[in-house]
Amino acid sequence: MNQTLNLTIGQQGAEVVKHSPVPIKRSGMNGLRMYDAGKPFKDLGATVVLKEDYSAIAFPPVEHLAFYEEGSMGGGIDEIALDLLLPRLPKSRTDTRAWAEYEDTAFKLVQNTIDRINAAGWQRWISFSDPRLSGRDTIDFVPGYRNRAYTAEWQDMWGIDPSYRMTREDWDNLSERWPHWYWIKHGATIELRYEKDDRGPEKPPLFDTLRVTIRSADTTSGWLYGPTKGDWKTYKQSEMARKLAARKESEAAARAAGAKILEAYKDYPIGGVRLPEIEQ
C-alpha cells in the first residue's frame, strides 16, 4: 500500500480522503469542513507531501494531520496543519544525558524541515510590521549569550530568518519558548513553529509540538488583517499602511543600534491591495 499522502492547497478534501493511506475523520459546522487524521497516521509512518507545480515538499514523519476547507465556497483546502513526530520527552528532569539527546534530535528535525521548505523555492516572509533584519538579528537569545546580536522589544514575535543555520549552541540559548519561521509563495504561506513545553521544576514535562501550518492566500489575508471592517479593500489598504509605518519606526531603531536592514527585501501585497508607493 502506498504510504504517502499527497495534498495541496485548493484540492478538494474529499479527494484527499479517497486516496489517503489512513482513515480520515470528517466533521463540519457553518460551512467549514474539518478533516483529521491522528494516531493511525502515526502508527503507519505515512509521509505527507505538499504537492506543487514544480517542487513538492516531502515532510518528515508526521504525528498528526488536520486540514480545512470552506465547503460553502467550494474552493478546496485552505489550511493544512501538520504536527511532526518528535521523540518522547525524558521522564526525569535530572537525566541530563536523555535531555541532551532529546534536544539534539529536536534541533536537527527543525533544521531538516527548514531545509526542505527552502529547497522547494518558498521565500522568506517578513510581516509588514516587522523590521527587515537577517541572521542572528532576528533571534531572541537569552541575555549574556556570547552570540547575541541586535535585541529589541517584541523580538520574540518576529519570524526567525530561515536562511540562518543555527548552531546547537544557538538552539540551547533561545530565550523564546516558541521560535517560528515564515515563508511565502504566490500569497500562500507556511509557518513552522516549535512549541516548547515548560522546563521548570514546578510540574512534570508533558510534550513539545513541532507544527507546520500551510495557509492559502485568502486564509493568510484573513489571518494577517483579522475581520474586515467596512469596505474590505479600503480597510486592508489602511491596515497595510499602518503596519508598514510601524516597521519604519522599528527599522530606524535597529539601524541606530547598528543592525543591517535588508533594503532589497520585496513585500508581497497580501489581501489583493497595492503596496504604498513610498514603500516600493
C-alpha positions in Angstrom: 0.0 0.0 0.0 1.3 3.5 -0.8 2.1 5.1 2.5 2.3 8.6 1.0 -0.5 11.2 1.3 -0.4 13.9 -1.3 -2.3 17.0 -0.8 -2.2 20.7 -1.8 -3.9 24.0 -1.1 -7.1 24.2 -3.2 -7.5 20.5 -3.5 -11.0 19.1 -2.6 -10.9 17.4 0.8 -13.0 14.5 -0.3 -10.4 13.7 -3.0 -7.6 13.6 -0.3 -9.7 11.3 1.9 -10.3 9.0 -1.1 -6.6 8.4 -1.7 -5.4 8.5 1.9 -3.4 5.5 3.3 -5.2 6.0 6.6 -8.8 6.8 7.6 -9.5 10.5 7.9 -12.4 11.7 10.0 -14.6 14.5 8.6 -16.7 16.9 10.5 -18.1 20.4 10.0 -20.1 23.4 11.1 -21.4 26.6 9.5 -20.0 25.5 6.1 -16.5 24.8 7.4 -15.3 21.2 6.7 -12.6 19.8 9.0 -10.6 16.7 8.3 -8.5 14.9 10.9 -6.0 12.0 10.8 -4.5 11.2 14.2 -3.0 8.0 15.7 -3.4 5.7 12.7 -1.3 8.1 10.7 1.5 8.0 13.2 1.3 4.2 13.6 1.6 3.7 9.8 4.5 6.1 9.5 2.9 7.6 6.4 4.6 10.6 4.6 2.8 13.9 3.8 3.8 15.5 0.6 2.7 19.1 -0.2 2.2 18.9 -4.0 3.1 21.9 -6.2 3.6 22.6 -9.9 7.4 22.5 -9.6 8.8 21.4 -6.2 6.9 19.2 -3.8 7.8 19.2 -0.1 8.0 15.7 1.5 7.8 16.5 5.2 9.5 14.4 7.9 7.3 11.8 9.7 4.0 13.2 10.9 2.3 12.5 14.2 -0.9 14.3 13.4 -2.6 15.9 10.3 -5.6 18.1 10.0 -6.9 20.2 7.1 -9.8 22.5 6.5 -11.9 23.8 3.6 -14.7 26.3 3.3 -17.3 23.9 2.0 -19.9 26.6 1.0 -17.3 28.3 -1.2 -16.2 25.1 -3.0 -12.6 26.4 -3.2 -11.0 23.3 -1.7 -8.4 23.1 1.2 -7.4 26.4 2.5 -5.4 25.4 5.6 -3.2 22.4 6.5 -1.7 21.7 9.9 1.0 19.1 10.4 2.4 18.1 13.8 5.8 16.5 13.0 6.9 13.4 15.0 9.1 14.3 18.0 10.6 11.7 20.4 9.0 11.4 23.9 10.3 13.9 26.5 12.5 12.3 29.1 10.6 11.3 32.2 13.2 12.6 34.7 14.3 16.3 34.8 17.6 15.1 36.2 18.5 12.8 33.4 20.9 15.2 31.7 22.0 12.7 29.1 18.5 11.9 27.9 17.6 15.6 27.7 20.7 16.4 25.7 19.8 13.6 23.2 16.2 14.9 23.0 17.3 18.5 22.4 19.7 17.3 19.7 17.0 15.3 17.9 14.5 18.2 18.1 17.2 20.7 16.8 18.1 18.5 13.9 14.5 17.9 13.0 13.7 21.6 12.9 16.7 22.4 10.7 15.8 19.5 8.4 12.3 20.8 8.0 13.6 24.3 7.3 16.0 22.9 4.6 13.1 21.0 2.9 10.9 24.1 2.6 13.8 26.3 1.5 14.7 23.8 -1.2 11.2 23.9 -2.6 11.5 27.5 -3.6 9.5 29.2 -0.8 10.7 32.6 0.0 11.2 34.1 3.5 8.2 36.2 4.6 8.7 39.2 6.8 5.4 40.5 8.2 4.6 44.1 7.2 5.0 45.4 10.7 8.3 43.6 11.4 11.8 45.1 10.6 13.6 43.6 7.7 16.5 42.0 9.5 18.6 38.9 8.9 20.5 36.2 10.7 21.0 36.4 14.4 19.4 39.9 14.5 16.1 38.1 14.1 16.6 35.8 17.1 15.7 36.4 20.7 18.6 34.9 22.7 19.0 34.8 26.4 20.8 37.8 28.0 24.5 37.3 28.2 24.7 34.8 25.3 28.0 35.4 23.5 26.5 35.3 20.0 23.6 37.6 20.9 23.2 40.3 18.3 20.6 43.0 18.0 17.9 42.9 20.7 14.5 44.7 20.8 11.1 44.5 22.5 8.8 42.1 20.8 11.7 40.4 19.1 10.3 37.0 20.1 7.2 37.8 17.9 9.3 38.2 14.7 9.9 35.2 12.4 13.5 33.9 12.5 15.4 34.2 9.3 15.1 30.7 7.7 18.4 31.2 5.7 20.3 31.4 9.0 21.6 28.0 10.2 21.5 28.0 14.0 24.2 26.1 15.8 23.4 23.7 18.6 24.8 26.4 21.0 22.3 28.9 19.5 19.5 26.4 20.0 20.3 26.0 23.7 20.4 29.7 24.2 17.0 30.7 22.7 15.0 32.7 25.2 11.8 32.3 23.4 9.9 29.0 24.0 8.0 29.1 20.7 10.5 30.1 18.0 8.9 30.3 14.5 9.8 30.8 10.8 7.7 32.1 7.9 7.7 31.6 4.1 5.5 32.8 1.3 4.8 31.8 -2.3 2.1 33.3 -4.5 0.4 34.7 -1.4 0.2 31.3 0.4 2.3 31.0 3.5 4.0 28.4 5.6 4.6 28.8 9.3 6.9 26.4 11.2 6.6 26.8 15.0 8.4 24.8 17.7 6.1 24.9 20.8 8.3 24.0 23.8 6.7 22.8 27.0 7.7 24.4 30.3 11.0 23.0 31.5 10.6 24.5 35.0 10.6 22.3 38.2 7.1 23.1 39.1 5.4 20.5 37.0 6.4 17.3 35.0 7.1 17.8 31.3 4.3 16.8 29.0 5.1 17.3 25.4 6.6 19.6 22.8 5.0 20.3 19.4 6.7 21.0 16.1 3.9 22.3 13.9 3.8 23.2 10.2 0.8 25.4 9.2 0.2 26.0 5.5 -2.4 28.7 4.6 -3.9 29.7 1.3 -3.6 33.2 0.1 -7.1 34.0 1.3 -6.6 32.4 4.7 -3.3 34.2 5.1 -5.1 37.5 4.3 -7.7 36.8 7.0 -5.1 35.7 9.5 -3.0 38.8 8.9 -5.7 41.5 8.9 -8.4 40.0 11.0 -12.1 40.6 10.4 -12.7 43.3 7.7 -14.3 46.5 8.9 -16.3 48.3 6.2 -15.1 48.1 2.6 -12.5 45.3 2.6 -10.1 46.9 0.1 -10.0 50.2 1.9 -9.7 48.6 5.3 -6.8 46.3 4.2 -5.0 49.1 2.4 -5.2 51.1 5.6 -4.0 48.2 7.8 -1.1 47.5 5.5 0.0 51.2 5.6 -0.3 51.2 9.4 1.8 48.1 9.7 4.5 49.5 7.3 4.6 52.7 9.3 5.3 50.6 12.5 8.1 48.8 10.6 9.6 52.1 9.6 9.9 53.0 13.3 11.4 49.7 14.4 13.9 49.8 11.5 15.0 53.2 12.5 15.8 51.9 16.0 17.5 48.8 14.6 19.6 50.9 12.2 20.6 53.3 15.0 21.8 50.2 17.0 24.0 49.1 14.1 21.8 46.4 12.7 21.7 45.9 8.9 18.4 46.5 7.1 17.5 44.3 4.2 16.6 47.2 1.9 16.2 44.9 -1.1 13.5 42.7 0.5 10.3 42.8 -1.6 7.0 42.6 0.2 4.1 40.6 -1.2 0.8 42.6 -1.3 -1.3 40.2 0.7 -5.0 40.6 0.5 -5.3 42.0 -3.0 -4.2 45.5 -2.2 -1.4 47.6 -3.5 1.7 48.5 -1.5 2.0 52.2 -0.9 4.3 53.7 -3.4 6.7 55.1 -0.8 7.4 51.5 0.3 8.0 50.1 -3.2 
